Amino acid sequence: MSFAQIALEDKQRVLAELTEVKSLFASRGWFPGTSGNLSIRVGDYSPEDFHFAITASGKDKSLSTPEDFLFVDQAGKPSEPTRLKPSAETLIHCEIYRQTGCGAIFHIHSVYNSIVSELFWERKAIPVDGVELIKAFNIWEDDAHIDIPIVSNFTHIPSIVPEVTERLDPRIPGIMLRKHGIYAWGANAFEAKRHLEAFEFLFEYVYRWELLHRKG
């Protein structure tokens, strides 16, 4: 499907959802500096052909302007003429959409997610045991255990993409970049938001548990 074939109201809906989510996450302090990025897919999907709206690079996400978002294609190239630059990490979004077919991806930076990514870097995954919020990922076993994958963080974004591809876990709708932040996704904006909030709760839990355990 060409970008021109996507209905205007579908594009407007995606931009409205992104504006709402951006404002909420900014109020929680999840975009320090100009960090973080958000995207929502629009129109039909195939792994080789899709479009999504994503935050523009270098913008203050505590503000709302007409230049906050742009649309890009499956290669991360603008879908229509624009002077805006997509987020530097657009290629990671492209790969997650390609591998999962999800509808939205939210990436934020927090102190807890950065700390636990380093705390468990040697095992390349953050372990979580039996915490209620694991159910947010539709994992319903009693005392469920999950391992949230951690991947290397490079300034050269294309170098990150193969590791993201290799480490994606179909059970876990998220992946951590080392000392950087969590990417969480879902079928739509509501689900991606739920997953992101659950991850952030779990990261704080794991950090505090480790602190208590090591002191003991």
N, CA, C and O of each residue as an XYZ file, in Angstrom:
864
protein
N       0.841     -1.195      0.000
C       0.000      0.000      0.000
C       0.875      1.243      0.000
O       1.805      1.355      0.799
N       0.576      2.183     -0.902
C       1.312      3.435     -0.902
C       0.799      4.331      0.224
O      -0.338      4.191      0.675
N       1.651      5.249      0.669
C       1.251      6.138      1.754
C       0.048      6.975      1.357
O      -0.795      7.286      2.199
N      -0.041      7.344      0.086
C      -1.157      8.165     -0.387
C      -2.492      7.442     -0.283
O      -3.540      8.086     -0.228
N      -2.469      6.118     -0.256
C      -3.711      5.345     -0.163
C      -4.241      5.223      1.265
O      -5.372      4.778      1.463
N      -3.452      5.608      2.253
C      -3.890      5.521      3.646
C      -4.836      6.675      3.943
O      -4.530      7.826      3.632
N      -5.970      6.377      4.537
C      -6.990      7.397      4.781
C      -6.472      8.503      5.695
O      -5.743      8.242      6.652
N      -6.855      9.729      5.390
C      -6.433     10.877      6.182
C      -6.815     10.721      7.641
O      -6.024     11.041      8.529
N      -8.030     10.229      7.899
C      -8.481     10.104      9.291
C      -7.650      9.091     10.068
O      -7.491      9.229     11.281
N      -7.113      8.069      9.388
C      -6.242      7.111     10.060
C      -4.918      7.775     10.446
O      -4.383      7.524     11.526
N      -4.404      8.609      9.572
C      -3.174      9.343      9.889
C      -3.406     10.313     11.043
O      -2.565     10.432     11.934
N      -4.531     11.000     11.029
C      -4.838     11.955     12.092
C      -5.019     11.257     13.433
O      -4.600     11.773     14.469
N      -5.642     10.084     13.411
C      -5.838      9.323     14.647
C      -4.503      8.935     15.266
O      -4.315      9.061     16.476
N      -3.580      8.465     14.439
C      -2.255      8.072     14.922
C      -1.527      9.266     15.532
O      -0.921      9.142     16.597
N      -1.579     10.402     14.881
C      -0.902     11.592     15.406
C      -1.529     12.042     16.724
O      -0.822     12.474     17.635
N      -2.853     11.940     16.825
C      -3.522     12.312     18.080
C      -3.121     11.372     19.212
O      -2.892     11.819     20.336
N      -3.034     10.068     18.923
C      -2.630      9.096     19.948
C      -1.195      9.358     20.397
O      -0.898      9.301     21.590
N      -0.314      9.640     19.458
C       1.079      9.918     19.806
C       1.195     11.186     20.657
O       1.973     11.230     21.610
N       0.430     12.197     20.313
C       0.458     13.444     21.084
C       0.031     13.199     22.519
O       0.637     13.731     23.449
N      -1.010     12.395     22.706
C      -1.509     12.097     24.050
C      -0.492     11.302     24.856
O      -0.236     11.616     26.019
N       0.087     10.278     24.245
C       1.071      9.444     24.938
C       2.325     10.253     25.262
O       2.877     10.133     26.356
N       2.774     11.071     24.319
C       3.970     11.883     24.544
C       3.774     12.820     25.732
O       4.668     12.965     26.566
N       2.629     13.443     25.808
C       2.341     14.354     26.915
C       2.332     13.615     28.248
O       2.878     14.101     29.239
N       1.709     12.439     28.268
C       1.640     11.645     29.506
C       3.034     11.225     29.955
O       3.382     11.398     31.123
N       3.837     10.675     29.048
C       5.161     10.191     29.417
C       6.083     11.347     29.807
O       6.909     11.202     30.708
N       5.947     12.485     29.138
C       6.749     13.655     29.502
C       6.436     14.091     30.926
O       7.333     14.501     31.663
N       5.160     14.004     31.317
C       4.775     14.398     32.674
C       5.372     13.467     33.721
O       5.480     13.840     34.889
N       5.759     12.267     33.319
C       6.385     11.307     34.226
C       7.917     11.397     34.218
O       8.592     10.646     34.922
N       8.455     12.319     33.419
C       9.909     12.476     33.366
C      10.612     11.395     32.582
O      11.779     11.108     32.850
N       9.946     10.791     31.628
C      10.515      9.681     30.883
C      11.264     10.102     29.616
O      11.758      9.248     28.879
N      11.354     11.424     29.353
C      12.084     11.915     28.186
C      13.154     12.930     28.612
O      13.120     14.067     28.143
N      14.092     12.564     29.474
C      15.109     13.541     29.874
C      15.892     14.051     28.668
O      16.215     13.293     27.753
N      16.192     15.355     28.683
C      16.799     15.946     27.492
C      15.800     15.867     26.347
O      14.635     16.231     26.506
N      16.245     15.403     25.224
C      15.320     15.137     24.108
C      15.277     13.636     23.818
O      14.993     13.224     22.693
N      15.560     12.826     24.836
C      15.672     11.378     24.640
C      14.308     10.732     24.438
O      13.260     11.351     24.621
N      14.368      9.462     24.054
C      13.155      8.674     23.874
C      12.553      8.862     22.499
O      12.832      9.845     21.813
N      11.724      7.911     22.104
C      11.006      8.017     20.833
C       9.765      7.134     20.863
O       9.734      6.102     21.534
N       8.757      7.553     20.134
C       7.468      6.874     20.093
C       7.066      6.675     18.637
O       7.350      7.520     17.788
N       6.411      5.567     18.351
C       5.896      5.379     16.998
C       4.617      4.549     17.029
O       4.418      3.717     17.913
N       3.756      4.795     16.041
C       2.533      4.018     15.852
C       2.385      3.742     14.361
O       2.514      4.643     13.532
N       2.115      2.490     14.037
C       1.962      2.086     12.637
C       0.604      2.530     12.102
O      -0.362      2.639     12.857
N       0.535      2.785     10.793
C      -0.705      3.217     10.161
C      -0.861      2.498      8.825
O       0.120      2.274      8.116
N      -2.108      2.135      8.481
C      -2.375      1.480      7.204
C      -2.132     -0.013      7.228
O      -1.881     -0.595      8.283
N      -2.208     -0.626      6.070
C      -2.009     -2.075      5.953
C      -0.557     -2.436      6.253
O       0.340     -1.593      6.233
N      -0.365     -3.736      6.535
C       0.968     -4.190      6.941
C       1.370     -5.456      6.225
O       0.580     -6.389      6.080
N       2.604     -5.473      5.784
C       3.333     -6.700      5.468
C       4.764     -6.443      5.905
O       5.178     -5.285      5.974
N       5.532     -7.478      6.201
C       6.903     -7.250      6.677
C       7.758     -6.427      5.723
O       8.737     -5.808      6.139
N       7.392     -6.418      4.447
C       8.183     -5.691      3.454
C       7.584     -4.335      3.099
O       8.194     -3.578      2.344
N       6.399     -4.010      3.627
C       5.721     -2.779      3.207
C       4.827     -2.268      4.333
O       3.769     -2.838      4.597
N       5.250     -1.203      4.990
C       4.425     -0.602      6.038
C       4.889      0.828      6.277
O       5.967      1.230      5.841
N       4.051      1.586      6.978
C       4.344      2.978      7.317
C       4.023      3.212      8.781
O       3.135      2.572      9.342
N       4.748      4.130      9.393
C       4.434      4.487     10.778
C       4.817      5.937     11.040
O       5.688      6.500     10.377
N       4.143      6.525     12.024
C       4.489      7.867     12.491
C       5.465      7.724     13.647
O       5.320      6.835     14.485
N       6.466      8.607     13.690
C       7.486      8.536     14.729
C       7.873      9.946     15.152
O       7.733     10.900     14.388
N       8.358     10.059     16.376
C       8.802     11.352     16.873
C       9.965     11.878     16.039
O      10.860     11.130     15.644
N       9.930     13.186     15.781
C      11.017     13.837     15.060
C      12.229     13.968     15.974
O      12.097     14.038     17.196
N      13.399     13.999     15.369
C      14.654     14.037     16.121
C      14.872     15.403     16.766
O      14.584     16.446     16.179
N      15.392     15.361     18.002
C      15.871     16.573     18.654
C      14.811     17.498     19.201
O      15.111     18.660     19.474
N      13.577     17.040     19.374
C      12.490     17.888     19.847
C      12.313     17.776     21.361
O      12.526     16.715     21.948
N      11.925     18.876     21.972
C      11.570     18.889     23.393
C      10.207     18.233     23.542
O       9.195     18.802     23.135
N      10.176     17.035     24.127
C       8.937     16.274     24.179
C       7.973     16.728     25.282
O       6.883     16.177     25.435
N       8.392     17.739     26.042
C       7.455     18.313     27.006
C       6.557     19.353     26.344
O       5.603     19.835     26.955
N       6.863     19.698     25.093
C       6.072     20.666     24.343
C       5.271     19.960     23.259
O       5.588     18.834     22.875
N       4.227     20.629     22.765
C       3.417     20.083     21.681
C       3.434     21.071     20.524
O       2.976     22.206     20.660
N       3.969     20.634     19.373
C       4.070     21.502     18.199
C       3.643     20.719     16.961
O       3.539     19.494     17.012
N       3.390     21.423     15.836
C       3.047     20.724     14.591
C       4.213     19.925     14.015
O       4.028     19.173     13.059
N       5.403     20.076     14.579
C       6.587     19.411     14.039
C       7.089     18.288     14.943
O       8.273     17.951     14.916
N       6.203     17.714     15.733
C       6.608     16.668     16.676
C       6.792     15.305     16.018
O       7.585     14.493     16.493
N       6.060     15.041     14.916
C       6.045     13.694     14.329
C       6.143     13.782     12.809
O       5.805     14.796     12.198
N       6.614     12.688     12.223
C       6.574     12.531     10.771
C       6.296     11.067     10.455
O       6.440     10.194     11.311
N       5.901     10.817      9.231
C       5.625      9.452      8.781
C       6.813      8.925      7.986
O       7.401      9.633      7.169
N       7.154      7.660      8.248
C       8.247      7.005      7.525
C       7.794      5.638      7.031
O       6.767      5.115      7.462
N       8.582      5.064      6.115
C       8.250      3.746      5.569
C       9.065      2.657      6.248
O       9.751      2.904      7.240
N       8.981      1.452      5.704
C       9.625      0.283      6.318
C      11.149      0.392      6.339
O      11.810     -0.351      7.065
N      11.707      1.299      5.561
C      13.159      1.511      5.569
C      13.555      2.712      6.420
O      14.735      3.053      6.502
N      12.577      3.353      7.052
C      12.862      4.513      7.888
C      12.990      5.814      7.110
O      13.452      6.819      7.652
N      12.583      5.804      5.840
C      12.642      7.001      5.008
C      11.306      7.740      5.071
O      10.260      7.095      5.142
N      11.312      9.082      5.048
C      10.058      9.832      5.102
C       9.081      9.392      4.014
O       9.458      9.179      2.862
N       7.811      9.261      4.414
C       6.774      8.810      3.485
C       6.223      9.942      2.635
O       5.514      9.699      1.659
N       6.540     11.170      2.996
C       6.068     12.345      2.267
C       7.105     13.450      2.452
O       7.921     13.373      3.371
N       7.093     14.476      1.601
C       8.092     15.546      1.739
C       8.039     16.215      3.109
O       6.962     16.560      3.596
N       9.198     16.397      3.724
C       9.277     17.019      5.039
C      10.687     17.532      5.286
O      11.655     17.000      4.742
N      10.797     18.572      6.111
C      12.115     19.036      6.547
C      12.540     18.366      7.852
O      13.666     18.552      8.312
N      11.642     17.592      8.440
C      11.919     16.951      9.725
C      12.799     15.728      9.540
O      12.761     15.068      8.502
N      13.593     15.437     10.564
C      14.387     14.207     10.598
C      13.733     13.227     11.557
O      13.348     13.612     12.662
N      13.597     11.961     11.156
C      13.070     10.977     12.102
C      14.068     10.721     13.221
O      15.254     11.021     13.085
N      13.591     10.173     14.313
C      14.457      9.806     15.428
C      15.670      9.026     14.941
O      15.586      8.251     13.988
N      16.792      9.242     15.608
C      18.019      8.533     15.235
C      17.858      7.019     15.337
O      18.586      6.269     14.688
N      16.903      6.574     16.152
C      16.731      5.140     16.388
C      15.593      4.534     15.571
O      15.073      3.471     15.910
N      15.211      5.217     14.496
C      14.103      4.750     13.661
C      14.330      3.343     13.131
O      13.383      2.563     13.022
N      15.577      3.008     12.799
C      15.845      1.674     12.239
C      15.524      0.561     13.232
O      15.178     -0.548     12.823
N      15.633      0.840     14.522
C      15.243     -0.160     15.520
C      13.740     -0.364     15.484
O      13.265     -1.497     15.560
N      12.989      0.720     15.368
C      11.534      0.603     15.224
C      11.196     -0.210     13.970
O      10.344     -1.098     14.012
N      11.865      0.096     12.860
C      11.616     -0.637     11.616
C      11.771     -2.140     11.822
O      10.935     -2.927     11.378
N      12.840     -2.526     12.495
C      13.115     -3.950     12.675
C      12.107     -4.609     13.611
O      11.695     -5.744     13.374
N      11.709     -3.912     14.666
C      10.716     -4.484     15.573
C       9.375     -4.664     14.863
O       8.720     -5.693     15.029
N       8.967     -3.674     14.079
C       7.729     -3.833     13.290
C       7.857     -5.005     12.329
O       6.931     -5.802     12.180
N       9.018     -5.104     11.677
C       9.223     -6.173     10.688
C       9.154     -7.550     11.338
O       8.594     -8.482     10.761
N       9.712     -7.681     12.516
C       9.785     -8.981     13.174
C       8.501     -9.355     13.914
O       8.184    -10.539     14.036
N       7.760     -8.363     14.408
C       6.612     -8.661     15.274
C       5.257     -8.336     14.659
O       4.248     -8.916     15.061
N       5.213     -7.423     13.695
C       3.934     -6.983     13.156
C       3.112     -6.184     14.149
O       1.900     -6.055     13.979
N       3.737     -5.651     15.168
C       3.017     -4.909     16.207
C       2.461     -3.600     15.642
O       2.723     -3.237     14.496
N       1.682     -2.900     16.484
C       1.051     -1.673     16.027
C       1.634     -0.414     16.613
O       1.389      0.673     16.091
N       2.412     -0.526     17.698
C       2.984      0.659     18.347
C       4.233      0.262     19.115
O       4.321     -0.843     19.649
N       5.204      1.177     19.165
C       6.461      0.958     19.891
C       6.784      2.225     20.668
O       6.813      3.321     20.108
N       7.026      2.061     21.966
C       7.359      3.198     22.819
C       8.717      2.948     23.483
O       8.961      1.878     24.041
N       9.583      3.941     23.415
C      10.942      3.822     23.964
C      11.206      4.999     24.887
O      11.101      6.154     24.477
N      11.549      4.702     26.136
C      11.815      5.759     27.108
C      13.090      5.442     27.894
O      13.576      4.310     27.906
N      13.609      6.476     28.547
C      14.794      6.350     29.389
C      14.392      6.584     30.841
O      13.702      7.559     31.141
N      14.805      5.722     31.723
C      14.590      5.948     33.150
C      15.828      5.490     33.908
O      16.626      4.701     33.402
N      15.975      5.991     35.114
C      17.121      5.604     35.936
C      17.083      4.110     36.218
O      18.105      3.434     36.107
N      15.911      3.585     36.585
C      15.830      2.172     36.951
C      16.130      1.257     35.772
O      16.860      0.277     35.923
N      15.576      1.562     34.595
C      15.843      0.628     33.490
C      17.312      0.673     33.073
O      17.866     -0.344     32.655
N      17.944      1.834     33.182
C      19.364      1.920     32.843
C      20.233      1.153     33.843
O      21.180      0.467     33.458
N      19.900      1.278     35.126
C      20.691      0.597     36.155
C      20.579     -0.923     36.032
O      21.591     -1.624     36.060
N      19.349     -1.435     35.897
C      19.212     -2.897     35.872
C      19.790     -3.488     34.592
O      20.211     -4.645     34.578
N      19.813     -2.698     33.511
C      20.425     -3.224     32.284
C      21.920     -3.455     32.470
O      22.487     -4.377     31.883
N      22.556     -2.621     33.283
C      23.974     -2.811     33.570
C      24.184     -3.874     34.644
O      25.143     -4.644     34.591
N      23.279     -3.907     35.613
C      23.373     -4.871     36.701
C      23.382     -6.308     36.174
O      24.085     -7.167     36.707
N      22.598     -6.559     35.126
C      22.465     -7.915     34.591
C      23.075     -8.058     33.193
O      22.740     -8.985     32.455
N      23.967     -7.138     32.837
C      24.522     -7.171     31.490
C      25.233     -8.476     31.184
O      25.117     -8.988     30.070
N      25.956     -9.020     32.128
C      26.732    -10.232     31.840
C      25.848    -11.423     31.476
O      26.270    -12.298     30.721
N      24.639    -11.462     32.001
C      23.737    -12.571     31.633
C      22.847    -12.214     30.459
O      22.076    -13.048     29.984
N      22.953    -10.937     29.970
C      22.236    -10.469     28.770
C      20.714    -10.515     28.917
O      19.998    -10.544     27.916
N      20.219    -10.521     30.143
C      18.772    -10.510     30.369
C      18.493    -10.122     31.814
O      19.274    -10.431     32.714
N      17.379     -9.446     32.024
C      16.953     -9.038     33.355
C      15.952    -10.070     33.863
O      14.874    -10.203     33.285
N      16.280    -10.808     34.935
C      15.375    -11.848     35.433
C      14.308    -11.257     36.342
O      14.590    -10.390     37.170
N      13.084    -11.735     36.178
C      11.984    -11.324     37.055
C      11.230    -12.587     37.465
O      10.820    -13.381     36.619
N      11.053    -12.761     38.781
C      10.426    -13.978     39.294
C       9.143    -13.670     40.052
O       9.149    -12.942     41.045
N       8.036    -14.241     39.562
C       6.807    -14.297     40.331
C       6.141    -12.977     40.671
O       5.337    -12.932     41.601
N       6.443    -11.892     39.952
C       5.850    -10.595     40.256
C       4.531    -10.449     39.485
O       4.444    -10.809     38.311
N       3.530     -9.928     40.149
C       2.175     -9.844     39.584
C       2.139     -9.166     38.216
O       1.385     -9.585     37.338
N       2.945     -8.125     38.026
C       2.881     -7.341     36.786
C       3.363     -8.108     35.555
O       3.224     -7.623     34.433
N       3.929     -9.300     35.754
C       4.261    -10.150     34.604
C       2.996    -10.474     33.821
O       3.057    -10.709     32.614
N       1.851    -10.489     34.498
C       0.579    -10.794     33.833
C       0.222     -9.750     32.779
O      -0.582    -10.032     31.891
N       0.796     -8.562     32.856
C       0.536     -7.545     31.837
C       0.966     -8.009     30.454
O       0.501     -7.477     29.445
N       1.863     -9.013     30.403
C       2.351     -9.548     29.132
C       1.582    -10.807     28.715
O       2.027    -11.566     27.854
N       0.422    -11.013     29.342
C      -0.402    -12.204     29.073
C       0.334    -13.495     29.407
O       0.179    -14.510     28.727
N       1.123    -13.440     30.449
C       1.788    -14.627     30.997
C       1.118    -14.906     32.337
O       1.270    -14.136     33.286
N       0.386    -15.996     32.412
C      -0.527    -16.203     33.538
C      -0.130    -17.325     34.472
O      -0.878    -17.629     35.401
N       1.028    -17.960     34.265
C       1.425    -19.044     35.156
C       1.670    -18.512     36.578
O       2.114    -17.379     36.765
N       1.373    -19.348     37.558
C       1.727    -18.995     38.930
C       3.249    -18.897     39.054
O       3.984    -19.720     38.508
N       3.707    -17.879     39.779
C       5.150    -17.677     39.998
C       5.947    -17.704     38.694
O       7.015    -18.309     38.607
N       5.404    -17.044     37.703
C       6.053    -17.032     36.387
C       7.438    -16.384     36.462
O       7.678    -15.469     37.249
N       8.329    -16.885     35.624
C       9.669    -16.312     35.493
C       9.829    -15.803     34.071
O       9.468    -16.489     33.115
N      10.374    -14.594     33.930
C      10.705    -14.081     32.607
C      12.124    -13.531     32.616
O      12.659    -13.167     33.663
N      12.715    -13.477     31.443
C      14.009    -12.840     31.237
C      13.835    -11.783     30.153
O      13.533    -12.108     29.005
N      14.022    -10.538     30.514
C      13.867     -9.424     29.572
C      15.198     -9.221     28.872
O      16.186     -8.894     29.530
N      15.259     -9.404     27.547
C      16.551     -9.366     26.844
C      17.222     -7.993     26.926
O      16.555     -6.959     26.903
N      18.543     -8.002     27.023
C      19.363     -6.785     26.961
C      20.283     -6.916     25.746
O      20.905     -7.957     25.538
N      20.362     -5.853     24.950
C      21.258     -5.874     23.790
C      22.276     -4.751     23.920
O      22.093     -3.810     24.693
N      23.342     -4.868     23.156
C      24.415     -3.869     23.169
C      23.897     -2.522     22.678
O      22.948     -2.448     21.898
N      24.539     -1.472     23.149
C      24.184     -0.121     22.730
C      25.372      0.489     21.989
O      26.464      0.610     22.545
N      25.152      0.868     20.743
C      26.190      1.500     19.932
C      25.697      2.843     19.419
O      24.503      3.022     19.180
N      26.611      3.783     19.248
C      26.254      5.053     18.627
C      25.795      4.822     17.189
O      24.906      5.516     16.695
N      26.404      3.843     16.523
C      26.034      3.486     15.148
C      24.813      2.559     15.209
O      24.941      1.354     15.426
N      23.638      3.145     15.014
C      22.380      2.409     15.206
C      22.289      1.139     14.354
O      21.829      0.121     14.871
N      22.700      1.137     13.076
C      22.602     -0.100     12.293
C      23.335     -1.286     12.920
O      22.998     -2.437     12.646
N      24.334     -1.011     13.759
C      25.053     -2.100     14.429
C      24.211     -2.762     15.511
O      24.477     -3.900     15.898
N      23.201     -2.057     15.998
C      22.327     -2.610     17.036
C      21.295     -3.571     16.447
O      20.909     -4.554     17.079
N      20.858     -3.268     15.223
C      19.705     -3.962     14.644
C      19.871     -5.486     14.588
O      18.936     -6.190     14.971
N      21.013     -6.042     14.129
C      21.126     -7.508     14.080
C      20.967     -8.163     15.448
O      20.408     -9.255     15.556
N      21.457     -7.502     16.488
C      21.329     -8.074     17.829
C      19.876     -8.024     18.302
O      19.414     -8.940     18.983
N      19.160     -6.967     17.947
C      17.730     -6.891     18.256
C      17.002     -8.055     17.591
O      16.185     -8.727     18.221
N      17.301     -8.287     16.322
C      16.680     -9.392     15.580
C      16.945    -10.733     16.262
O      16.044    -11.559     16.413
N      18.176    -10.927     16.664
C      18.586    -12.206     17.271
C      17.960    -12.426     18.637
O      17.642    -13.562     18.991
N      17.775    -11.350     19.422
C      17.398    -11.509     20.818
C      15.902    -11.344     21.102
O      15.466    -11.592     22.227
N      15.111    -10.934     20.113
C      13.682    -10.782     20.356
C      13.081    -12.087     20.870
O      13.331    -13.158     20.317
N      12.287    -11.983     21.932
C      11.617    -13.134     22.534
C      10.118    -12.983     22.298
O       9.529    -12.009     22.766
N       9.484    -13.909     21.591
C       8.054    -13.774     21.284
C       7.164    -13.615     22.525
O       6.075    -13.048     22.434
N       7.621    -14.110     23.680
C       6.811    -13.983     24.899
C       6.914    -12.597     25.529
O       6.013    -12.178     26.257
N       8.000    -11.890     25.256
C       8.307    -10.650     25.960
C       8.200     -9.467     24.989
O       9.006     -9.364     24.064
N       7.219     -8.570     25.181
C       7.027     -7.462     24.239
C       7.935     -6.278     24.544
O       7.477     -5.139     24.631
N       9.218     -6.557     24.706
C      10.146     -5.480     25.003
C      11.577     -5.961     24.924
O      11.858     -7.156     25.012
N      12.487     -4.996     24.754
C      13.910     -5.299     24.729
C      14.657     -4.089     25.272
O      14.290     -2.949     24.985
N      15.705     -4.334     26.055
C      16.472     -3.269     26.693
C      17.764     -3.019     25.934
O      18.460     -3.962     25.558
N      18.084     -1.762     25.709
C      19.429     -1.397     25.265
C      20.256     -1.084     26.510
O      19.813     -0.365     27.405
N      21.451     -1.633     26.545
C      22.312     -1.488     27.714
C      22.547     -0.014     28.081
O      22.965      0.788     27.245
N      22.271      0.320     29.343
C      22.461      1.675     29.873
C      21.801      2.743     29.002
O      22.304      3.860     28.874
N      20.676      2.380     28.414
C      20.030      3.279     27.450
C      18.529      3.384     27.703
O      18.047      4.468     28.030
N      17.782      2.305     27.563
C      16.349      2.385     27.786
C      15.607      1.210     27.196
O      16.170      0.420     26.439
N      14.329      1.099     27.550
C      13.470     -0.006     27.129
C      12.689      0.355     25.872
O      12.183      1.471     25.745
N      12.594     -0.588     24.951
C      11.631     -0.531     23.853
C      10.516     -1.490     24.206
O      10.760     -2.675     24.436
N       9.286     -0.985     24.252
C       8.124     -1.828     24.531
C       7.132     -1.674     23.385
O       6.984     -0.588     22.824
N       6.457     -2.759     23.044
C       5.526     -2.689     21.923
C       4.240     -3.447     22.235
O       4.146     -4.193     23.210
N       3.253     -3.224     21.368
C       1.970     -3.891     21.531
C       1.166     -3.795     20.253
O       1.588     -3.167     19.281
N      -0.001     -4.427     20.266
C      -0.850     -4.440     19.081
C      -1.356     -3.052     18.729
O      -1.671     -2.769     17.573
N      -1.432     -2.182     19.740
C      -1.903     -0.816     19.545
C      -1.277      0.053     20.632
O      -0.494     -0.433     21.447
N      -1.624      1.343     20.640
C      -1.020      2.263     21.604
C      -1.378      1.894     23.038
O      -0.535      1.985     23.931
N      -2.611      1.484     23.263
C      -3.036      1.114     24.618
C      -2.205     -0.044     25.145
O      -1.735     -0.007     26.282
N      -2.020     -1.069     24.328
C      -1.271     -2.242     24.780
C       0.211     -1.913     24.965
O       0.828     -2.368     25.929
N       0.784     -1.131     24.057
C       2.194     -0.755     24.208
C       2.408      0.056     25.478
O       3.410     -0.126     26.171
N       1.479      0.944     25.787
C       1.560      1.731     27.020
C       1.483      0.821     28.245
O       2.251      0.982     29.192
N       0.552     -0.138     28.221
C       0.426     -1.083     29.337
C       1.716     -1.857     29.538
O       2.179     -2.025     30.666
N       2.282     -2.320     28.464
C       3.527     -3.084     28.562
C       4.662     -2.223     29.095
O       5.441     -2.671     29.936
N       4.761     -0.992     28.612
C       5.830     -0.113     29.071
C       5.706      0.175     30.563
O       6.699      0.136     31.290
N       4.503      0.461     31.015
C       4.290      0.731     32.440
C       4.637     -0.488     33.285
O       5.203     -0.362     34.371
N       4.293     -1.668     32.778
C       4.621     -2.896     33.509
C       6.134     -3.092     33.580
O       6.668     -3.431     34.636
N       6.823     -2.879     32.466
C       8.284     -3.001     32.476
C       8.900     -2.059     33.500
O       9.774     -2.460     34.268
N       8.455     -0.828     33.514
C       9.055      0.142     34.431
C       8.814     -0.240     35.894
O       9.700     -0.063     36.730
N       7.638     -0.757     36.206
C       7.380     -1.262     37.565
C       8.333     -2.408     37.887
O       8.918     -2.452     38.970
N       8.486     -3.330     36.946
C       9.340     -4.498     37.183
C      10.804     -4.108     37.338
O      11.517     -4.698     38.149
N      11.258     -3.133     36.579
C      12.644     -2.696     36.710
C      12.909     -2.099     38.093
O      13.939     -2.371     38.709
N      11.987     -1.298     38.564
C      12.165     -0.724     39.902
C      12.110     -1.817     40.960
O      12.880     -1.802     41.920
N      11.193     -2.765     40.779
C      11.101     -3.890     41.721
C      12.414     -4.665     41.758
O      12.949     -4.937     42.833
N      12.926     -5.018     40.589
C      14.162     -5.809     40.520
C      15.319     -5.045     41.170
O      16.112     -5.630     41.908
N      15.414     -3.759     40.902
C      16.488     -2.963     41.492
C      16.392     -2.957     43.013
O      17.378     -3.199     43.708
N      15.202     -2.679     43.519
C      15.032     -2.593     44.972
C      15.222     -3.955     45.634
O      15.772     -4.036     46.732
N      14.778     -5.014     44.983
C      14.960     -6.366     45.516
C      16.438     -6.705     45.586
O      16.918     -7.233     46.589
N      17.157     -6.397     44.510
C      18.599     -6.658     44.499
C      19.308     -5.867     45.587
O      20.226     -6.381     46.225
N      18.899     -4.641     45.803
C      19.487     -3.798     46.831
C      19.300     -4.403     48.212
O      20.242     -4.475     49.001
N      18.069     -4.840     48.501
C      17.772     -5.447     49.786
C      18.509     -6.771     49.961
O      19.058     -7.064     51.023
N      18.506     -7.558     48.895
C      19.127     -8.887     48.938
C      20.629     -8.764     49.166
O      21.198     -9.511     49.962
N      21.265     -7.843     48.484
C      22.718     -7.706     48.597
C      23.117     -7.126     49.943
O      24.176     -7.444     50.483
N      22.248     -6.263     50.479
C      22.530     -5.725     51.824
C      22.414     -6.827     52.868
O      23.150     -6.856     53.854
N      21.445     -7.756     52.618
C      21.228     -8.845     53.561
C      22.353     -9.844     53.535
O      22.323    -10.827     54.275
